[in-house]
Amino acid sequence: MRLARLQTPDGVVEGRYEDGTVVTEDGEYLVGRDGELTYPCSPSALYCVGRNYAATLDQMDYERPEEPDFFIKPPAALVGPEEPVRYPEWTDELTYAGELVAVIDERCRDVAPADVPEVVRGYTVMNDVDALDQQGRTARKAFDTSAPLGPWIETDVDPTGLDIETTVGGEQRQDANTELMLFEPYEVVSYLSRRFTFRPGDCVAFGSPANPGTVEPGETVEITYEGVGTLRNEVVEGE
């Protein structure tokens, strides 16, 4: 099942996504006519794991971490599918990262790896937009529109062994599989749950394969995770 949120003139509605329609308890809303899809959950934080693919370690000349290496993006960084990513005027090196994301379904802490499926609502896709020439992860990754998320939450998918493809302007930039993660999804969620109390809607992103190249205004980034969906956003000039 796909769970989606639709931004309408009267506010956000939530329900099942079925063939271009969001079905709620109060009725059906047609995407494009009644509103547009927005990010599919409302997290208190986005917990993001880096350095989780060997190819990324080689590309960035990083040491292999002994445990999951993480950082946090704030809710202010969120934008939904098809919404613009603004190229900040203070960077000259903007890049992308196609990541699988678990969405937490209930307040929880100290979750064992085997119990992670019980606390996860489903999976969605994030673009971890990164201003590479800035100092420190917060400056690089925690600015407005740096966390496109969507298009929906897929509740019926196994996060292991999923193919990923990212294209920029139609050119393939990433082609990998989640089986290549150094720390698998249930291990990551369990690890972070020992440090943070998760709340419903919180997001855990599992890192990205190597991502050669940068993006420029006018280019569109499309990230597809097998069985989950495709997240699409255009990069535009910053205001």
C-alpha positions as CSV (number, residue, x, y, z in Angstrom):
1,M,0.0,0.0,0.0
2,R,1.1,3.5,-0.8
3,L,0.5,6.3,1.8
4,A,0.6,9.9,0.5
5,R,0.0,13.4,1.6
6,L,-1.7,16.0,-0.7
7,Q,-1.3,19.7,-0.3
8,T,-4.7,21.3,-1.1
9,P,-5.9,24.9,-0.9
10,D,-7.5,23.9,2.5
11,G,-4.5,22.2,3.9
12,V,-2.8,18.8,3.8
13,V,-4.9,15.6,3.5
14,E,-3.5,12.1,4.0
15,G,-4.6,8.7,2.6
16,R,-3.9,5.9,0.2
17,Y,-2.4,6.7,-3.1
18,E,-4.1,4.8,-6.0
19,D,-3.6,5.7,-9.6
20,G,-3.2,9.4,-9.2
21,T,-5.8,9.7,-6.5
22,V,-5.4,10.1,-2.7
23,V,-8.2,8.2,-0.9
24,T,-9.0,9.5,2.6
25,E,-11.8,8.8,5.1
26,D,-13.6,11.9,3.8
27,G,-13.4,11.2,0.0
28,E,-11.1,11.1,-2.9
29,Y,-8.7,13.8,-4.1
30,L,-7.3,13.9,-7.6
31,V,-3.6,14.8,-7.8
32,G,-3.2,17.8,-10.1
33,R,-6.8,18.9,-9.8
34,D,-7.4,19.0,-6.1
35,G,-3.8,19.5,-5.0
36,E,-0.2,18.3,-5.4
37,L,1.7,15.6,-3.6
38,T,3.9,16.9,-0.8
39,Y,6.4,15.1,1.4
40,P,4.7,12.0,2.7
41,C,5.3,12.4,6.5
42,S,6.0,15.2,9.0
43,P,9.2,14.2,10.8
44,S,10.6,15.9,13.9
45,A,14.0,15.1,12.4
46,L,15.6,13.3,9.5
47,Y,18.4,11.0,10.7
48,C,20.8,10.4,7.9
49,V,23.6,7.8,7.7
50,G,26.6,8.6,5.6
51,R,29.5,6.5,4.3
52,N,27.3,3.5,4.1
53,Y,28.5,2.2,0.6
54,A,32.1,1.1,-0.1
55,A,32.0,2.9,-3.5
56,T,31.3,6.2,-1.6
57,L,34.3,5.6,0.7
58,D,36.5,5.2,-2.4
59,Q,35.1,8.2,-4.1
60,M,35.4,10.6,-1.1
61,D,38.6,9.0,0.3
62,Y,36.9,8.2,3.6
63,E,37.9,5.6,6.1
64,R,35.4,2.7,6.6
65,P,33.4,3.5,9.8
66,E,33.2,0.9,12.6
67,E,29.6,1.9,13.3
68,P,27.0,3.9,11.4
69,D,28.1,7.5,10.8
70,F,25.2,9.8,11.0
71,F,24.0,13.4,10.9
72,I,20.6,15.2,11.2
73,K,18.6,17.3,8.7
74,P,15.9,19.5,10.1
75,P,12.2,19.5,9.0
76,A,12.9,23.0,7.4
77,A,15.0,21.2,4.8
78,L,12.0,19.3,3.4
79,V,10.4,19.7,0.0
80,G,8.0,17.3,-1.7
81,P,8.1,15.5,-5.1
82,E,8.2,17.8,-8.1
83,E,9.0,20.8,-6.0
84,P,12.1,22.9,-6.8
85,V,15.5,22.5,-5.2
86,R,16.9,26.0,-4.9
87,Y,20.6,26.3,-5.7
88,P,22.0,28.5,-2.9
89,E,23.9,31.6,-3.9
90,W,26.6,30.8,-1.4
91,T,27.8,27.6,-3.0
92,D,29.4,26.6,-6.3
93,E,29.3,22.9,-5.8
94,L,25.9,21.3,-5.3
95,T,25.4,17.6,-5.6
96,Y,22.8,14.9,-4.9
97,A,22.4,11.5,-3.3
98,G,19.6,9.0,-3.9
99,E,18.7,7.4,-0.5
100,L,16.2,4.9,0.8
101,V,14.4,6.1,3.9
102,A,12.5,4.3,6.6
103,V,9.5,6.2,8.1
104,I,8.9,5.5,11.8
105,D,5.3,4.6,12.7
106,E,5.3,4.9,16.5
107,R,7.1,6.4,19.4
108,C,9.9,4.0,20.3
109,R,13.4,3.6,21.7
110,D,15.9,0.8,22.1
111,V,14.5,-1.3,19.3
112,A,16.2,-4.6,18.5
113,P,17.1,-5.2,14.9
114,A,14.6,-8.1,14.7
115,D,11.8,-5.8,15.9
116,V,12.5,-2.9,13.5
117,P,9.8,-4.0,11.0
118,E,7.2,-3.6,13.7
119,V,8.0,0.1,14.2
120,V,8.5,1.1,10.6
121,R,5.5,2.4,8.7
122,G,7.2,1.9,5.3
123,Y,9.8,3.3,3.0
124,T,10.2,6.4,0.8
125,V,13.0,8.1,-1.2
126,M,15.1,11.2,-0.3
127,N,17.6,13.3,-2.2
128,D,20.4,14.2,0.2
129,V,21.3,17.5,-1.5
130,D,24.8,18.6,-0.4
131,A,26.8,21.9,-0.9
132,L,30.2,20.2,-1.0
133,D,32.3,23.3,-0.7
134,Q,30.9,24.4,2.7
135,Q,32.6,23.6,6.0
136,G,30.9,20.9,8.2
137,R,28.0,18.7,7.5
138,T,25.4,21.1,9.0
139,A,26.4,23.9,6.6
140,R,26.6,21.4,3.7
141,K,23.4,19.5,4.2
142,A,20.9,21.3,6.4
143,F,19.7,24.2,4.4
144,D,16.2,25.0,2.9
145,T,15.2,22.5,0.1
146,S,18.1,20.1,0.8
147,A,15.8,17.2,1.6
148,P,13.4,16.4,-1.2
149,L,11.3,13.5,0.1
150,G,8.6,11.3,-1.5
151,P,6.6,10.6,-3.5
152,W,4.8,8.4,-1.0
153,I,5.4,5.7,1.6
154,E,5.4,2.2,0.4
155,T,4.3,-0.1,3.2
156,D,4.9,-3.5,1.5
157,V,8.6,-3.7,0.6
158,D,11.7,-5.4,1.9
159,P,14.5,-2.8,2.1
160,T,17.2,-5.4,1.3
161,G,18.2,-6.1,-2.2
162,L,16.5,-3.1,-3.9
163,D,17.9,-1.7,-7.1
164,I,18.6,2.1,-7.2
165,E,19.0,4.4,-10.2
166,T,19.6,8.1,-10.2
167,T,19.5,10.2,-13.3
168,V,20.4,13.9,-13.8
169,G,19.1,15.5,-16.9
170,G,18.4,12.0,-18.2
171,E,22.0,10.8,-17.7
172,Q,22.4,7.8,-15.3
173,R,24.6,8.9,-12.4
174,Q,23.9,6.1,-9.8
175,D,23.2,2.4,-10.4
176,A,23.5,0.1,-7.3
177,N,21.6,-2.1,-4.9
178,T,20.8,-1.8,-1.2
179,E,22.6,-5.2,-0.6
180,L,25.8,-3.2,-1.0
181,M,25.2,-1.2,2.2
182,L,27.9,-1.6,4.9
183,F,25.2,-1.4,7.6
184,E,21.8,-2.8,6.6
185,P,18.6,-0.9,7.3
186,Y,17.4,-2.8,10.4
187,E,20.8,-2.5,12.0
188,V,20.9,1.3,11.3
189,V,17.4,1.9,12.8
190,S,18.2,-0.1,15.9
191,Y,21.6,1.7,16.3
192,L,20.0,5.1,16.2
193,S,17.1,4.1,18.5
194,R,19.6,3.6,21.2
195,R,20.5,7.2,21.0
196,F,17.2,8.9,20.2
197,T,13.5,8.5,21.0
198,F,11.9,8.2,17.6
199,R,8.5,9.8,17.0
200,P,5.8,8.9,14.5
201,G,6.9,10.3,11.1
202,D,10.6,10.5,11.8
203,C,12.8,9.5,9.0
204,V,16.0,7.4,8.8
205,A,18.0,7.6,5.6
206,F,20.4,4.8,4.8
207,G,23.1,6.6,2.7
208,S,23.8,6.7,-1.0
209,P,26.1,4.9,-3.5
210,A,28.8,6.9,-5.1
211,N,27.4,10.0,-6.9
212,P,29.7,11.3,-9.6
213,G,29.1,14.8,-10.7
214,T,27.2,17.9,-9.5
215,V,24.0,19.5,-10.5
216,E,23.2,22.9,-12.1
217,P,20.0,25.0,-12.3
218,G,17.7,23.7,-15.0
219,E,18.6,20.0,-14.4
220,T,16.2,17.5,-13.1
221,V,17.2,14.8,-10.6
222,E,15.2,11.5,-10.7
223,I,15.8,8.9,-8.0
224,T,14.2,5.5,-8.3
225,Y,14.2,2.7,-5.7
226,E,12.8,-0.6,-6.9
227,G,9.4,-1.3,-5.4
228,V,9.2,2.1,-3.7
229,G,8.9,4.8,-6.4
230,T,10.6,7.7,-8.2
231,L,11.4,11.0,-6.6
232,R,11.7,13.9,-9.1
233,N,12.9,17.4,-8.5
234,E,14.2,20.2,-10.7
235,V,17.1,22.4,-9.5
236,V,16.4,26.1,-9.9
237,E,18.3,29.3,-9.3
238,G,18.2,30.3,-5.6
239,E,16.4,33.5,-4.6
